[in-house]
Amino acid sequence: KNEVEQSPQNLTAQEGEFITINCSYSVGISALHWLQQHPGGGIVSLFMLSSGKKKHGRLIATINIQEKHSSLHITASHPRDSAVYICAVSGGGADGLTFGKGTHLIIQP
Amino acid sequence: DARVTQTPRHKVTEMGQEVTMRCQPILGHNTVFWYRQTMMQGLELLAYFRNRAPLDDSGMPKDRFSAEMPDATLATLKIQPSEPRDSAVYFCASARGGVVGADTQYFGPGTRLTVL
């Protein structure tokens, strides 16, 4: 079973700062997902990637398959980015996700 | 705007009662997942289906939980009998799936279950 570790668990930053959240996993995967969950519970998929780098607006996700590591970056952070960011992986011929424990991000004005 | 829908959104029940949660996947999505979220365990996979056939239910307590897809537009998760430790938020997600695996998963709003 894949073990997914995220760091940091909690992160508080000032508006405008560059944010990095890290994710590592123990076993080879077919895809890595970054999810966002706001207070109140809804889960939104931000990225699904299996190699390289993806960018959407101020969000950038990268993955290094050899090192079994991914990062999520937020540029010019804003209070509305405050949420829990969850890393999840699929693999071994199965599409169900194995989740990290999440990073609780607070962006202060 | 296509969305995954789940009913009910909230359910409070007493221990021993049967609970049924329903999910309508996005039209055209052939892969449906059930996940559970608790404070202690976080998010975990319970089961998933492709083209209505169960592919993995290893995360589901078999003695009390059952998951089915009566048709392509409806997935159900049933708990009988319910126990207080089943209190959690249950999420359904759907995706397009094929030979190379499933695409991006779209999550429903969840069913918050409280078992007293």
Interface residues (C-beta under 8 A of the other chain):
Chain A: S30 A31 H33 L35 G41 G42 I43 V44 S45 M48 I86 A88 S90 A94 D95 G96 L97 T98 F99 G100 K101 G102
Chain B: T31 F33 Y35 G42 L43 E44 L45 A47 Y48 R50 L55 D56 G59 V89 F91 A93 A95 G97 G101 A102 D103 T104 Q105 Y106 F107 P109 G110 R112
